[in-house]
């Protein structure tokens, strides 16, 4: 069994059935969409973009 620990996110407050979907964009970045269900049954979602940092610029 694998357990994943994480910190709560403010956009998840009051939501059930939370999912995160990631996909590769044509520009090489990563699209992220987080969705959940509110108590009244409505869907709430937020979209964002992530990227891989340039490791060549990282200190040793």
VOZABA-876250 format. One record per residue: z, y, x of N, C-alpha, C, CB in turn. Coordinates in nm, 2 decimals. Each point is the difference from the previous one (the first is absolute). Glycine has a CB too. Layout:
# residues N
(site (Z; Y; X); (Z; Y; X); (Z; Y; X); (Z; Y; X));
...
END
This chain:
# residues 60
(site (0.00; -0.12; 0.08); (0.00; 0.12; -0.08); (0.00; 0.12; 0.09); (0.12; -0.12; -0.19));
(site (-0.20; 0.22; 0.15); (-0.01; 0.13; 0.07); (0.07; 0.11; -0.08); (-0.21; -0.07; 0.12));
(site (0.30; 0.14; -0.06); (0.06; 0.11; -0.08); (-0.05; 0.13; 0.07); (0.21; -0.14; -0.06));
(site (-0.24; 0.24; -0.02); (-0.04; 0.13; 0.04); (0.10; 0.10; -0.04); (-0.25; -0.07; -0.01));
(site (0.30; 0.14; 0.10); (0.09; 0.11; -0.03); (-0.07; 0.13; 0.00); (0.19; -0.12; 0.10));
(site (-0.15; 0.21; -0.19); (-0.07; 0.13; 0.00); (0.10; 0.10; -0.07); (-0.23; -0.10; -0.01));
(site (0.20; 0.23; 0.03); (0.07; 0.11; -0.06); (-0.06; 0.03; -0.13); (0.07; 0.09; 0.22));
(site (0.01; -0.05; -0.32); (-0.06; 0.04; -0.13); (-0.08; 0.13; 0.02); (0.20; -0.10; -0.12));
(site (-0.30; 0.11; 0.03); (-0.09; 0.11; 0.00); (0.02; 0.09; -0.12); (-0.17; -0.13; 0.13));
(site (0.17; 0.26; -0.12); (0.03; 0.08; -0.12); (-0.09; -0.02; -0.11); (0.09; 0.17; 0.16));
(site (-0.22; -0.20; -0.13); (-0.10; -0.01; -0.11); (0.02; -0.13; -0.08); (-0.16; 0.13; 0.13));
(site (0.25; -0.22; -0.09); (0.03; -0.13; -0.07); (0.12; 0.01; -0.09); (-0.09; -0.12; 0.19));
(site (0.16; 0.24; -0.19); (0.12; 0.01; -0.08); (-0.04; -0.01; -0.15); (0.11; 0.15; 0.17));
(site (-0.04; -0.24; -0.24); (-0.02; -0.01; -0.14); (-0.12; -0.09; -0.04); (0.11; 0.22; -0.03));
(site (-0.17; -0.29; 0.13); (-0.11; -0.08; -0.03); (0.03; -0.15; 0.02); (-0.15; 0.18; 0.07));
(site (0.08; -0.26; -0.15); (0.01; -0.15; 0.02); (-0.14; -0.05; 0.03); (0.19; -0.02; -0.17));
(site (-0.20; -0.11; 0.22); (-0.12; -0.06; 0.03); (-0.09; 0.08; 0.10); (0.00; -0.11; -0.23));
(site (0.07; 0.15; 0.34); (-0.07; 0.09; 0.10); (-0.09; -0.08; 0.08); (0.20; 0.15; 0.00));
(site (-0.32; -0.10; 0.02); (-0.10; -0.06; 0.09); (-0.06; 0.10; 0.10); (-0.05; -0.17; -0.18));
(site (0.01; 0.12; 0.29); (-0.07; 0.09; 0.10); (-0.13; -0.07; 0.03); (0.21; 0.09; 0.10));
(site (-0.32; -0.02; -0.10); (-0.13; -0.05; 0.03); (-0.06; 0.08; 0.11); (-0.04; -0.08; -0.24));
(site (-0.01; 0.01; 0.34); (-0.06; 0.06; 0.12); (-0.15; -0.04; 0.01); (0.23; 0.01; 0.12));
(site (-0.31; 0.08; -0.08); (-0.14; -0.03; 0.03); (-0.06; 0.09; 0.11); (-0.03; -0.07; -0.24));
(site (-0.07; 0.02; 0.31); (-0.06; 0.07; 0.11); (-0.10; 0.09; -0.05); (0.04; -0.19; 0.15));
(site (-0.03; 0.32; -0.11); (-0.10; 0.10; -0.04); (-0.12; 0.00; 0.09); (0.19; 0.14; -0.10));
(site (-0.29; -0.08; 0.06); (-0.12; 0.01; 0.09); (0.02; 0.08; 0.12); (-0.14; -0.02; -0.20));
(site (0.24; 0.11; 0.20); (0.02; 0.08; 0.12); (0.10; -0.07; 0.10); (-0.04; 0.20; -0.13));
(site (0.07; -0.33; 0.10); (0.09; -0.08; 0.09); (0.15; 0.02; -0.03); (-0.17; 0.02; 0.17));
(site (0.21; 0.08; -0.26); (0.13; 0.01; -0.04); (0.04; -0.10; -0.11); (-0.01; 0.24; 0.06));
(site (0.13; -0.24; -0.10); (0.05; -0.09; -0.10); (0.04; 0.07; -0.13); (0.08; -0.16; 0.18));
(site (-0.14; 0.12; -0.29); (0.04; 0.06; -0.13); (0.12; -0.08; -0.05); (-0.24; 0.07; -0.05));
(site (0.34; -0.01; -0.01); (0.12; -0.06; -0.05); (0.02; 0.05; -0.14); (0.11; -0.03; 0.23));
(site (-0.08; -0.06; -0.33); (0.03; 0.04; -0.13); (0.13; -0.08; -0.04); (-0.24; 0.05; -0.06));
(site (0.34; 0.02; 0.02); (0.13; -0.06; -0.05); (0.00; 0.03; -0.15); (0.12; 0.03; 0.22));
(site (-0.09; -0.14; -0.30); (0.01; 0.00; -0.14); (0.13; -0.06; -0.05); (-0.26; 0.00; -0.02));
(site (0.30; 0.05; -0.10); (0.12; -0.06; -0.06); (-0.01; 0.03; -0.15); (0.14; 0.01; 0.21));
(site (-0.05; -0.08; -0.29); (0.01; 0.02; -0.14); (0.13; 0.07; -0.04); (-0.14; -0.21; -0.03));
(site (0.12; 0.32; -0.04); (0.12; 0.08; -0.05); (0.07; -0.08; -0.12); (-0.12; 0.22; 0.07));
(site (0.24; -0.18; -0.10); (0.07; -0.06; -0.11); (-0.07; 0.00; -0.13); (0.21; 0.07; 0.12));
(site (-0.29; 0.03; -0.14); (-0.08; 0.01; -0.13); (-0.13; -0.07; 0.00); (0.11; 0.22; -0.04));
(site (-0.14; -0.29; 0.15); (-0.12; -0.09; 0.01); (-0.12; 0.07; 0.07); (0.08; -0.11; -0.20));
(site (-0.07; 0.24; 0.23); (-0.11; 0.08; 0.06); (0.00; -0.04; 0.15); (0.02; 0.19; -0.17));
(site (-0.14; -0.19; 0.22); (-0.03; -0.03; 0.15); (0.02; 0.13; 0.07); (-0.16; -0.19; -0.05));
(site (0.23; 0.19; 0.17); (0.01; 0.11; 0.09); (-0.06; -0.04; 0.13); (0.21; 0.09; -0.12));
(site (-0.29; 0.00; 0.18); (-0.07; -0.04; 0.13); (0.00; 0.12; 0.09); (-0.14; -0.18; -0.11));
(site (0.13; 0.15; 0.24); (-0.01; 0.10; 0.10); (-0.10; -0.06; 0.11); (0.23; 0.10; -0.04));
(site (-0.32; -0.01; 0.09); (-0.10; -0.05; 0.10); (0.03; 0.08; 0.13); (-0.17; -0.05; -0.18));
(site (0.14; -0.02; 0.29); (0.01; 0.07; 0.13); (-0.09; -0.06; 0.10); (0.23; 0.04; -0.05));
(site (-0.24; 0.01; 0.17); (-0.08; -0.04; 0.11); (0.08; -0.03; 0.12); (-0.20; 0.13; -0.09));
(site (0.18; -0.24; 0.16); (0.07; -0.03; 0.12); (-0.10; -0.02; 0.11); (0.19; -0.11; -0.12));
(site (-0.15; 0.11; 0.25); (-0.09; -0.02; 0.11); (0.08; -0.06; 0.11); (-0.14; 0.19; -0.06));
(site (0.07; -0.25; 0.15); (0.06; -0.06; 0.12); (0.01; 0.10; 0.11); (-0.09; -0.23; -0.06));
(site (0.21; 0.26; 0.11); (0.01; 0.10; 0.11); (-0.08; -0.04; 0.12); (0.22; 0.07; -0.09));
(site (-0.26; 0.03; 0.17); (-0.07; -0.02; 0.12); (0.10; -0.04; 0.11); (-0.18; 0.16; -0.06));
(site (0.18; -0.29; 0.09); (0.10; -0.05; 0.10); (-0.02; 0.05; 0.14); (0.02; -0.20; -0.15));
(site (-0.13; 0.25; 0.18); (-0.03; 0.05; 0.13); (0.08; 0.13; 0.03); (-0.23; -0.10; -0.01));
(site (0.27; 0.17; -0.10); (0.08; 0.12; 0.02); (0.15; -0.03; -0.01); (-0.18; 0.13; -0.10));
(site (0.23; -0.25; 0.10); (0.14; -0.03; -0.01); (0.06; -0.01; 0.14); (-0.05; -0.13; -0.21));
(site (0.17; 0.18; 0.22); (0.07; -0.01; 0.13); (0.04; -0.15; 0.03); (0.08; 0.24; -0.02));
(site (-0.07; -0.28; 0.14); (0.04; -0.13; 0.04); (0.14; -0.03; -0.02); (-0.17; 0.00; 0.16));
END
